[in-house]
């Protein structure tokens, strides 16, 4: 699939993705991308965040591909239980936050801490770094297995965000392009 044939939903994690974050840059660069806005980026709630994703999916006019980062990956997994078959074509999940990390975040709703551990009803890839302070490789592999996601190790890359030097993240954009090519319309 080409990006122009899809509605790309950008799902940031806790605190949203600032203007220099790769998600914000991709949103500005990809004409069919739009951010799933949350009521409060600093107080993640399982119900509210998942419902916002489901609403954005249902407002789409083309096949949906989700691009999530950090706690946004959890929100996508929680939203998946409310989506109908084939409402989403694929999900590109980057640097998920572990339950351990989410537990330490101020304002995190208790219902959001625990990961949903059911296979996602759409194709997905989970990209994780060997040096992510918010999720070990073992934790990320376990999530990929639970969600039925292809697992990709990104090496020594920190949390794959602006602070780790991944503002533009061209390697990620190339990997996303490869993921898009592998998808077929539902």
Backbone as CSV, one residue per row, in Angstrom:
resi,resn,N_x,N_y,N_z,CA_x,CA_y,CA_z,C_x,C_y,C_z
1,UNK,0.838,-1.187,0.000,0.000,0.000,0.000,0.879,1.245,0.000
2,UNK,0.352,2.281,-0.585,1.023,3.579,-0.544,0.408,4.421,0.564
3,UNK,1.211,5.306,1.137,0.677,6.155,2.204,-0.502,6.980,1.706
4,UNK,-0.492,7.370,0.443,-1.582,8.182,-0.104,-2.898,7.420,-0.197
5,UNK,-2.831,6.091,-0.081,-4.038,5.265,-0.136,-4.623,4.980,1.240
6,UNK,-4.009,5.530,2.290,-4.423,5.206,3.653,-4.670,6.459,4.473
7,UNK,-5.371,6.289,5.556,-5.448,7.306,6.611,-4.471,6.842,7.678
8,UNK,-3.434,7.632,7.917,-2.414,7.292,8.904,-2.745,8.024,10.191
9,UNK,-2.975,7.248,11.240,-3.305,7.829,12.535,-2.073,7.796,13.426
10,UNK,-1.633,8.967,13.854,-0.477,9.118,14.725,-0.981,9.084,16.166
11,UNK,-0.450,8.132,16.958,-0.886,7.958,18.348,0.324,8.128,19.272
12,UNK,0.546,9.353,19.780,1.647,9.582,20.710,1.376,8.945,22.073
13,UNK,2.419,8.937,22.890,2.301,8.438,24.255,2.142,9.575,25.244
14,UNK,2.479,9.280,26.506,2.366,10.247,27.586,3.070,11.536,27.204
15,UNK,2.448,12.645,27.390,2.906,14.012,27.129,2.807,14.400,25.653
16,UNK,2.300,13.499,24.798,2.190,13.822,23.376,3.571,13.811,22.747
17,UNK,3.675,14.084,21.508,4.962,14.155,20.821,5.195,15.597,20.430
18,UNK,6.283,16.168,20.937,6.597,17.569,20.662,6.888,17.817,19.191
19,UNK,7.117,19.073,18.817,7.286,19.440,17.411,8.510,18.809,16.742
20,UNK,9.533,18.442,17.521,10.729,17.848,16.933,10.696,16.320,16.945
21,UNK,9.699,15.737,17.551,9.574,14.275,17.626,9.310,13.720,16.227
22,UNK,9.827,12.545,15.948,9.630,11.940,14.616,8.161,11.801,14.274
23,UNK,7.284,11.531,15.261,5.854,11.413,14.940,5.304,12.732,14.397
24,UNK,5.679,13.840,15.015,5.212,15.150,14.551,5.765,15.462,13.168
25,UNK,7.014,15.104,12.943,7.622,15.338,11.628,6.933,14.501,10.552
26,UNK,6.634,13.236,10.871,5.942,12.378,9.906,4.548,12.914,9.633
27,UNK,3.881,13.366,10.691,2.534,13.915,10.527,2.550,15.101,9.555
28,UNK,3.577,15.943,9.671,3.690,17.104,8.790,4.081,16.701,7.364
29,UNK,4.836,15.617,7.238,5.353,15.203,5.935,4.378,14.332,5.139
30,UNK,3.580,13.533,5.825,2.670,12.597,5.157,1.278,13.229,5.055
31,UNK,0.818,13.548,3.853,-0.429,14.293,3.684,-1.676,13.625,4.274
32,UNK,-1.669,12.304,4.391,-2.873,11.637,4.900,-2.758,11.308,6.394
33,UNK,-1.710,11.828,7.044,-1.520,11.558,8.475,-2.231,12.607,9.317
34,UNK,-2.783,12.140,10.419,-3.371,13.056,11.402,-3.200,12.459,12.786
35,UNK,-3.064,13.322,13.747,-2.842,12.926,15.131,-4.166,12.590,15.814
36,UNK,-4.146,11.541,16.610,-5.289,11.248,17.466,-5.065,12.059,18.736
37,UNK,-5.816,13.127,18.883,-5.657,14.012,20.044,-6.317,13.397,21.280
38,UNK,-5.654,13.564,22.403,-6.198,13.077,23.667,-6.657,14.253,24.519
39,UNK,-7.617,14.000,25.378,-8.146,15.038,26.258,-7.042,15.595,27.159
40,UNK,-6.203,14.712,27.684,-5.119,15.125,28.579,-3.914,14.225,28.340
41,UNK,-2.864,14.771,27.745,-1.665,13.989,27.436,-0.909,13.571,28.692
42,UNK,-1.214,14.187,29.823,-0.480,13.902,31.065,-1.264,13.033,32.043
43,UNK,-2.466,12.638,31.662,-3.284,11.765,32.511,-3.922,10.678,31.647
44,UNK,-3.102,9.728,31.185,-3.640,8.667,30.324,-4.704,7.826,31.034
45,UNK,-5.810,7.647,30.369,-6.908,6.817,30.853,-7.216,5.773,29.788
46,UNK,-7.272,4.541,30.199,-7.521,3.446,29.253,-8.770,3.701,28.423
47,UNK,-9.868,3.989,29.081,-11.144,4.169,28.389,-11.101,5.371,27.447
48,UNK,-10.641,6.522,27.946,-10.664,7.750,27.158,-9.709,7.647,25.968
49,UNK,-8.469,7.189,26.214,-7.504,7.114,25.121,-7.947,6.096,24.074
50,UNK,-8.433,4.948,24.501,-8.880,3.925,23.546,-10.071,4.434,22.735
51,UNK,-11.007,5.098,23.397,-12.185,5.603,22.695,-11.810,6.646,21.641
52,UNK,-10.844,7.481,21.937,-10.396,8.479,20.951,-9.828,7.791,19.710
53,UNK,-9.096,6.695,19.912,-8.537,5.957,18.773,-9.662,5.320,17.964
54,UNK,-10.601,4.678,18.638,-11.718,4.036,17.944,-12.503,5.072,17.135
55,UNK,-12.758,6.235,17.717,-13.471,7.295,17.013,-12.700,7.740,15.769
56,UNK,-11.392,7.933,15.907,-10.564,8.347,14.765,-10.572,7.288,13.668
57,UNK,-10.526,6.023,14.046,-10.577,4.935,13.059,-11.893,4.990,12.309
58,UNK,-12.972,5.185,13.006,-14.301,5.174,12.373,-14.576,6.419,11.545
59,UNK,-13.809,7.481,11.752,-13.946,8.688,10.941,-13.112,8.615,9.661
60,UNK,-12.264,7.626,9.569,-11.380,7.490,8.409,-12.183,7.173,7.153
61,UNK,-11.665,7.624,6.030,-12.326,7.372,4.745,-11.537,6.405,3.869
62,UNK,-10.343,6.056,4.297,-9.476,5.112,3.579,-9.025,4.051,4.578
63,UNK,-8.349,3.000,4.109,-7.797,2.002,5.041,-6.909,2.688,6.081
64,UNK,-6.986,2.226,7.315,-6.289,2.858,8.435,-4.995,2.126,8.779
65,UNK,-3.930,2.923,8.928,-2.662,2.432,9.452,-2.329,3.317,10.647
66,UNK,-2.021,2.682,11.764,-1.720,3.396,13.004,-0.210,3.429,13.223
67,UNK,0.277,4.579,13.668,1.687,4.748,14.038,1.701,5.207,15.492
68,UNK,2.082,4.307,16.399,2.026,4.604,17.833,3.407,4.604,18.465
69,UNK,3.557,5.402,19.502,4.823,5.480,20.245,4.544,5.370,21.741
70,UNK,5.404,4.647,22.430,5.439,4.555,23.885,4.079,4.107,24.456
71,UNK,3.506,4.882,25.367,2.214,4.501,25.955,1.100,4.492,24.908
72,UNK,1.328,5.139,23.782,0.354,5.083,22.690,0.181,3.670,22.170
73,UNK,1.238,2.848,22.268,1.133,1.439,21.854,0.113,0.711,22.737
74,UNK,0.150,0.996,24.035,-0.824,0.396,24.960,-2.238,0.842,24.614
75,UNK,-2.374,2.124,24.300,-3.699,2.648,23.945,-4.247,1.939,22.713
76,UNK,-3.385,1.663,21.742,-3.812,0.945,20.537,-4.281,-0.458,20.901
77,UNK,-3.535,-1.148,21.767,-3.933,-2.499,22.185,-5.273,-2.479,22.918
78,UNK,-5.492,-1.458,23.746,-6.781,-1.348,24.451,-7.909,-1.010,23.468
79,UNK,-7.624,-0.168,22.488,-8.642,0.183,21.487,-9.012,-1.023,20.635
80,UNK,-8.053,-1.909,20.400,-8.273,-3.055,19.509,-9.449,-3.914,19.945
81,UNK,-9.695,-3.995,21.241,-10.806,-4.836,21.692,-12.165,-4.246,21.320
82,UNK,-12.196,-2.986,20.909,-13.455,-2.324,20.535,-13.598,-2.129,19.030
83,UNK,-12.589,-2.558,18.284,-12.633,-2.390,16.833,-13.237,-3.616,16.161
84,UNK,-13.935,-3.364,15.075,-14.511,-4.457,14.290,-13.427,-5.054,13.399
85,UNK,-13.594,-6.296,12.985,-12.605,-6.895,12.076,-12.407,-6.024,10.832
86,UNK,-11.164,-5.870,10.448,-10.748,-5.148,9.250,-10.950,-3.635,9.302
87,UNK,-11.205,-3.070,10.480,-11.285,-1.605,10.561,-9.894,-0.974,10.486
88,UNK,-8.882,-1.732,10.863,-7.501,-1.255,10.804,-6.720,-2.216,9.926
89,UNK,-5.887,-1.670,9.050,-5.076,-2.496,8.157,-3.769,-2.909,8.816
90,UNK,-3.161,-2.010,9.585,-1.893,-2.335,10.224,-1.512,-1.312,11.269
91,UNK,-0.552,-1.710,12.133,-0.058,-0.807,13.173,1.459,-0.904,13.267
92,UNK,2.088,0.232,13.308,3.531,0.391,13.436,3.761,0.874,14.865
93,UNK,4.179,-0.016,15.745,4.279,0.249,17.179,5.742,0.437,17.562
94,UNK,6.070,1.587,18.139,7.465,1.925,18.410,7.684,2.220,19.894
95,UNK,8.702,1.580,20.455,9.154,1.843,21.825,8.018,1.807,22.850
96,UNK,7.353,0.658,22.991,6.266,0.597,23.966,6.785,0.866,25.378
97,UNK,5.932,1.391,26.225,6.287,1.604,27.629,5.864,0.371,28.411
98,UNK,6.743,-0.128,29.246,6.428,-1.309,30.061,5.452,-0.934,31.176
99,UNK,4.847,-1.940,31.775,3.971,-1.693,32.918,4.768,-1.045,34.038
100,UNK,5.996,-1.497,34.238,6.886,-0.940,35.255,7.050,0.562,35.024
101,UNK,7.316,0.957,33.799,7.517,2.371,33.474,6.221,3.166,33.623
102,UNK,5.119,2.609,33.146,3.844,3.332,33.239,3.429,3.534,34.687
103,UNK,3.730,2.571,35.541,3.399,2.677,36.959,4.092,3.880,37.597
104,UNK,5.260,4.252,37.100,6.048,5.353,37.665,5.657,6.723,37.120
105,UNK,4.774,6.781,36.139,4.407,8.058,35.523,3.318,8.743,36.347
106,UNK,3.575,9.985,36.773,2.543,10.711,37.517,1.310,10.942,36.643
107,UNK,0.138,10.780,37.217,-1.102,11.019,36.481,-1.608,9.835,35.683
108,UNK,-0.855,8.743,35.655,-1.260,7.553,34.897,-2.422,6.863,35.624
109,UNK,-3.544,6.695,34.963,-4.687,6.008,35.552,-4.339,4.537,35.777
110,UNK,-4.766,4.002,36.882,-4.460,2.610,37.231,-4.928,1.642,36.150
111,UNK,-6.055,1.940,35.500,-6.585,1.038,34.475,-5.736,1.049,33.199
112,UNK,-4.830,1.997,33.076,-3.996,2.104,31.890,-2.646,1.394,32.067
113,UNK,-2.264,1.119,33.305,-0.948,0.538,33.591,-0.808,-0.862,32.994
114,UNK,-1.807,-1.697,33.197,-1.733,-3.082,32.732,-1.938,-3.153,31.221
115,UNK,-1.059,-3.915,30.566,-1.191,-4.115,29.124,-2.290,-5.123,28.822
116,UNK,-3.020,-4.874,27.773,-3.922,-5.887,27.226,-3.036,-6.878,26.483
117,UNK,-3.188,-8.142,26.765,-2.299,-9.158,26.201,-3.046,-10.128,25.281
118,UNK,-3.803,-9.579,24.366,-4.523,-10.368,23.367,-3.950,-10.030,21.998
119,UNK,-3.984,-10.975,21.069,-3.492,-10.670,19.722,-4.286,-9.517,19.093
120,UNK,-3.573,-8.632,18.440,-4.237,-7.530,17.746,-4.939,-8.086,16.509
121,UNK,-6.111,-7.555,16.163,-6.858,-8.073,15.014,-6.400,-7.481,13.683
122,UNK,-5.156,-7.053,13.624,-4.581,-6.492,12.409,-3.081,-6.723,12.438
123,UNK,-2.479,-6.637,11.292,-1.035,-6.856,11.188,-0.300,-5.745,11.926
124,UNK,0.793,-6.088,12.595,1.555,-5.083,13.317,3.022,-5.462,13.403
125,UNK,3.834,-4.432,13.571,5.256,-4.602,13.829,5.558,-3.790,15.082
126,UNK,6.371,-4.355,15.963,6.770,-3.664,17.188,8.279,-3.460,17.134
127,UNK,8.704,-2.204,17.220,10.118,-1.857,17.152,10.569,-1.439,18.547
128,UNK,11.646,-2.060,19.021,12.144,-1.773,20.364,13.655,-1.609,20.357
129,UNK,14.129,-0.805,21.284,15.554,-0.522,21.417,16.157,-1.357,22.550
130,UNK,17.410,-1.722,22.373,18.127,-2.489,23.397,18.440,-1.638,24.627
131,UNK,18.372,-0.312,24.477,18.715,0.573,25.589,17.575,1.512,25.970
132,UNK,16.354,1.077,25.765,15.194,1.890,26.136,15.013,1.830,27.647
133,UNK,15.090,2.972,28.348,14.928,2.949,29.801,13.499,2.634,30.256
134,UNK,12.542,2.697,29.319,11.142,2.481,29.668,10.617,1.098,29.303
135,UNK,11.453,0.295,28.643,11.022,-1.050,28.263,12.247,-1.871,27.847
136,UNK,12.511,-2.939,28.567,13.627,-3.795,28.187,13.273,-4.568,26.918
137,UNK,14.288,-5.124,26.292,14.019,-5.949,25.106,13.149,-7.147,25.460
138,UNK,13.387,-7.757,26.625,12.558,-8.897,27.031,11.102,-8.482,27.212
139,UNK,10.873,-7.326,27.830,9.498,-6.835,28.004,8.858,-6.565,26.640
140,UNK,9.620,-5.973,25.740,9.104,-5.661,24.400,8.812,-6.938,23.612
141,UNK,9.708,-7.918,23.703,9.472,-9.199,23.006,8.200,-9.870,23.521
142,UNK,7.990,-9.800,24.831,6.793,-10.410,25.427,5.540,-9.726,24.901
143,UNK,5.567,-8.403,24.774,4.411,-7.678,24.221,4.197,-8.043,22.756
144,UNK,5.272,-8.104,21.991,5.151,-8.469,20.575,4.520,-9.854,20.440
145,UNK,4.949,-10.783,21.268,4.387,-12.136,21.236,2.900,-12.111,21.605
146,UNK,2.548,-11.394,22.670,1.146,-11.317,23.117,0.259,-10.659,22.058
147,UNK,0.784,-9.640,21.394,-0.004,-8.896,20.412,0.063,-9.507,19.017
148,UNK,0.891,-10.525,18.837,1.040,-11.129,17.516,1.779,-10.222,16.549
149,UNK,2.641,-9.382,17.084,3.384,-8.417,16.265,4.727,-8.981,15.830
150,UNK,5.141,-8.615,14.635,6.511,-8.896,14.214,7.420,-8.069,15.117
151,UNK,8.512,-8.654,15.614,9.412,-7.949,16.521,10.671,-7.518,15.779
152,UNK,11.038,-6.238,15.936,12.237,-5.703,15.306,13.067,-4.992,16.369
153,UNK,14.321,-5.404,16.503,15.220,-4.738,17.446,15.918,-3.580,16.747
154,UNK,15.876,-2.405,17.376,16.445,-1.193,16.788,17.847,-0.889,17.315
155,UNK,18.463,-1.836,18.005,19.817,-1.622,18.504,19.856,-0.654,19.669
156,UNK,20.988,0.023,19.826,21.219,0.969,20.919,20.600,2.307,20.533
157,UNK,19.306,2.477,20.817,18.571,3.647,20.319,17.799,4.398,21.384
158,UNK,17.978,4.065,22.654,17.224,4.754,23.696,15.726,4.554,23.515
159,UNK,14.959,5.578,23.825,13.492,5.480,23.753,12.938,5.863,22.376
160,UNK,13.810,5.988,21.396,13.394,6.342,20.030,12.502,7.585,20.037
161,UNK,13.040,8.629,20.632,12.332,9.900,20.689,13.327,11.036,20.480
162,UNK,12.901,12.249,20.636,13.767,13.396,20.404,14.988,13.371,21.322
163,UNK,14.760,13.037,22.589,15.852,13.028,23.565,16.933,12.001,23.209
164,UNK,16.568,10.937,22.537,17.558,9.918,22.158,18.168,10.207,20.781
165,UNK,17.862,11.377,20.240,18.437,11.767,18.957,17.644,11.308,17.752
166,UNK,16.390,10.943,17.977,15.547,10.444,16.886,14.443,11.431,16.531
167,UNK,14.836,12.690,16.326,13.871,13.678,15.854,13.355,13.301,14.485
168,UNK,14.201,13.367,13.449,13.723,12.990,12.116,13.575,11.478,11.938
169,UNK,14.442,10.675,12.508,14.454,9.213,12.435,14.228,8.687,11.014
170,UNK,15.162,8.965,10.100,15.019,8.497,8.716,14.998,6.975,8.589
171,UNK,15.753,6.271,9.442,15.717,4.801,9.396,14.316,4.280,9.708
172,UNK,13.643,4.938,10.636,12.279,4.544,10.970,11.332,4.781,9.816
173,UNK,11.515,5.892,9.119,10.650,6.198,7.973,10.844,5.165,6.864
174,UNK,12.094,4.743,6.660,12.352,3.685,5.670,11.696,2.374,6.093
175,UNK,11.797,2.048,7.374,11.174,0.816,7.877,9.651,0.902,7.750
176,UNK,9.096,2.087,8.017,7.648,2.279,7.879,7.231,2.096,6.420
177,UNK,8.029,2.629,5.485,7.726,2.468,4.058,7.707,0.987,3.680
178,UNK,8.658,0.223,4.207,8.669,-1.222,3.958,7.441,-1.910,4.540
179,UNK,7.039,-1.480,5.730,5.833,-2.031,6.357,4.609,-1.710,5.502
180,UNK,4.525,-0.483,5.020,3.392,-0.085,4.177,3.335,-0.943,2.917
181,UNK,4.464,-1.201,2.288,4.496,-2.017,1.076,4.002,-3.433,1.331
182,UNK,4.190,-3.903,2.554,3.796,-5.279,2.879,2.298,-5.418,3.172
183,UNK,1.605,-4.301,3.342,0.182,-4.335,3.682,-0.680,-4.422,2.444
184,UNK,-1.825,-5.046,2.606,-2.820,-5.088,1.543,-4.112,-4.489,2.099
185,UNK,-4.866,-3.856,1.253,-6.132,-3.259,1.680,-7.086,-4.324,2.178
186,UNK,-7.857,-3.963,3.182,-8.845,-4.905,3.749,-10.219,-4.582,3.238
